């Protein structure tokens, strides 16, 4: 959130754990109400498919009948990234509210980078 706020973006951020449980979910000052739900859905999509939610957007663009986008809480939109400890996906972060999903993804990556040294495989 700090990275997006510094750029003047009003966002919501969701961080979820290994089992897609909410660790933290924040709606920033001035963020539109829908960004709260979208940030969670982006994180959920990224965690459950173990890829950036933007990858799901590409798959949906290539195949509008792609089954996954019809599942609950899945959204084909950029801004969700998996959080990894080595090759193990231990959670995900989703950001919504920047002027474009690619900017949401940059802010999500900034958050992951900030804690990268603390990530441990907890299996």
C-alpha positions as CSV (number, residue, x, y, z in Angstrom):
1,X,0.0,0.0,0.0
2,X,2.9,2.3,0.8
3,X,4.3,2.1,-2.7
4,X,0.9,2.9,-4.3
5,X,0.1,5.7,-1.9
6,X,3.4,7.3,-2.6
7,X,2.4,7.5,-6.2
8,X,-0.9,9.0,-5.4
9,X,-3.0,5.9,-6.0
10,X,-5.9,5.1,-3.6
11,X,-5.8,1.3,-3.3
12,X,-6.9,-1.7,-1.2
13,X,-4.5,-4.5,-0.4
14,X,-5.2,-8.1,0.6
15,X,-2.6,-10.5,1.8
16,X,-3.7,-14.1,2.1
17,X,-1.9,-17.2,3.4
18,X,-1.3,-20.7,2.2
19,X,-4.9,-21.8,2.7
20,X,-6.3,-18.5,1.1
21,X,-7.1,-17.3,4.6
22,X,-7.0,-13.5,5.1
23,X,-3.8,-12.3,6.9
24,X,-4.5,-8.6,6.4
25,X,-7.0,-6.7,4.3
26,X,-6.9,-2.9,4.1
27,X,-8.9,-0.3,2.2
28,X,-6.8,2.8,1.8
29,X,-8.1,6.4,2.3
30,X,-9.9,7.4,-0.8
31,X,-10.0,3.9,-2.3
32,X,-13.2,3.0,-4.1
33,X,-15.4,0.4,-2.2
34,X,-15.0,-2.2,-5.0
35,X,-11.2,-2.2,-4.6
36,X,-11.6,-4.0,-1.3
37,X,-13.3,-7.0,-2.9
38,X,-11.1,-6.9,-6.0
39,X,-7.9,-6.9,-4.0
40,X,-9.0,-10.1,-2.3
41,X,-10.0,-11.8,-5.5
42,X,-6.7,-10.9,-7.2
43,X,-4.8,-12.4,-4.3
44,X,-7.1,-15.5,-4.2
45,X,-6.6,-16.1,-7.9
46,X,-2.9,-15.8,-7.6
47,X,-2.7,-18.1,-4.6
48,X,-4.9,-20.8,-5.8
49,X,-3.4,-21.0,-9.3
50,X,0.1,-20.2,-8.1
51,X,0.7,-17.6,-10.8
52,X,0.2,-13.8,-11.2
53,X,-3.5,-13.0,-11.6
54,X,-2.4,-11.2,-14.8
55,X,-1.6,-14.6,-16.2
56,X,-5.2,-15.6,-15.7
57,X,-6.2,-12.4,-17.6
58,X,-4.1,-13.5,-20.5
59,X,-5.6,-17.0,-20.5
60,X,-9.1,-15.5,-20.4
61,X,-8.2,-13.2,-23.3
62,X,-6.9,-16.1,-25.3
63,X,-10.0,-18.3,-24.5
64,X,-13.1,-16.4,-23.2
65,X,-14.6,-19.7,-22.2
66,X,-11.7,-20.5,-19.9
67,X,-13.3,-22.4,-17.0
68,X,-11.3,-20.9,-14.1
69,X,-12.8,-17.4,-14.4
70,X,-16.2,-18.8,-13.6
71,X,-15.1,-20.1,-10.2
72,X,-16.0,-18.1,-7.0
73,X,-13.4,-15.4,-6.1
74,X,-11.4,-15.8,-9.3
75,X,-10.8,-12.7,-11.3
76,X,-8.9,-12.4,-14.6
77,X,-7.3,-9.1,-13.7
78,X,-3.7,-8.0,-13.1
79,X,-2.6,-7.0,-9.6
80,X,-2.3,-10.3,-7.7
81,X,1.1,-12.0,-7.1
82,X,2.0,-15.2,-5.4
83,X,4.2,-14.9,-2.3
84,X,7.0,-17.6,-2.5
85,X,9.5,-19.0,-0.1
86,X,11.8,-20.7,-2.6
87,X,9.5,-22.6,-4.9
88,X,6.8,-22.9,-2.3
89,X,3.8,-20.6,-2.7
90,X,3.0,-19.5,0.9
91,X,0.4,-16.9,0.1
92,X,-0.4,-14.1,-2.2
93,X,-0.9,-10.3,-2.3
94,X,-3.6,-8.5,-4.3
95,X,-3.7,-4.8,-5.0
96,X,-6.6,-2.9,-6.6
97,X,-7.2,0.8,-7.3
98,X,-4.3,2.0,-9.3
99,X,-4.9,3.4,-12.7
100,X,-4.3,0.0,-14.4
101,X,-3.6,-3.5,-13.2
102,X,0.0,-3.3,-14.3
103,X,0.5,-0.6,-11.7
104,X,-1.3,-2.7,-9.1
105,X,1.1,-5.5,-9.8
106,X,4.1,-3.2,-9.4
107,X,2.8,-2.1,-6.0
108,X,2.2,-5.8,-5.0
109,X,5.8,-6.7,-6.0
110,X,7.1,-3.8,-3.9
111,X,5.4,-5.2,-0.9
112,X,6.8,-8.7,-1.5
113,X,10.2,-7.3,-2.0
114,X,10.0,-5.5,1.3
115,X,9.5,-8.8,3.2
116,X,11.4,-11.2,0.9
117,X,14.2,-11.8,3.4
118,X,11.7,-12.9,6.0
119,X,9.9,-15.5,3.9
120,X,10.4,-19.1,4.9
121,X,9.1,-22.4,3.6
122,X,6.7,-23.4,6.4
123,X,5.9,-27.0,5.2
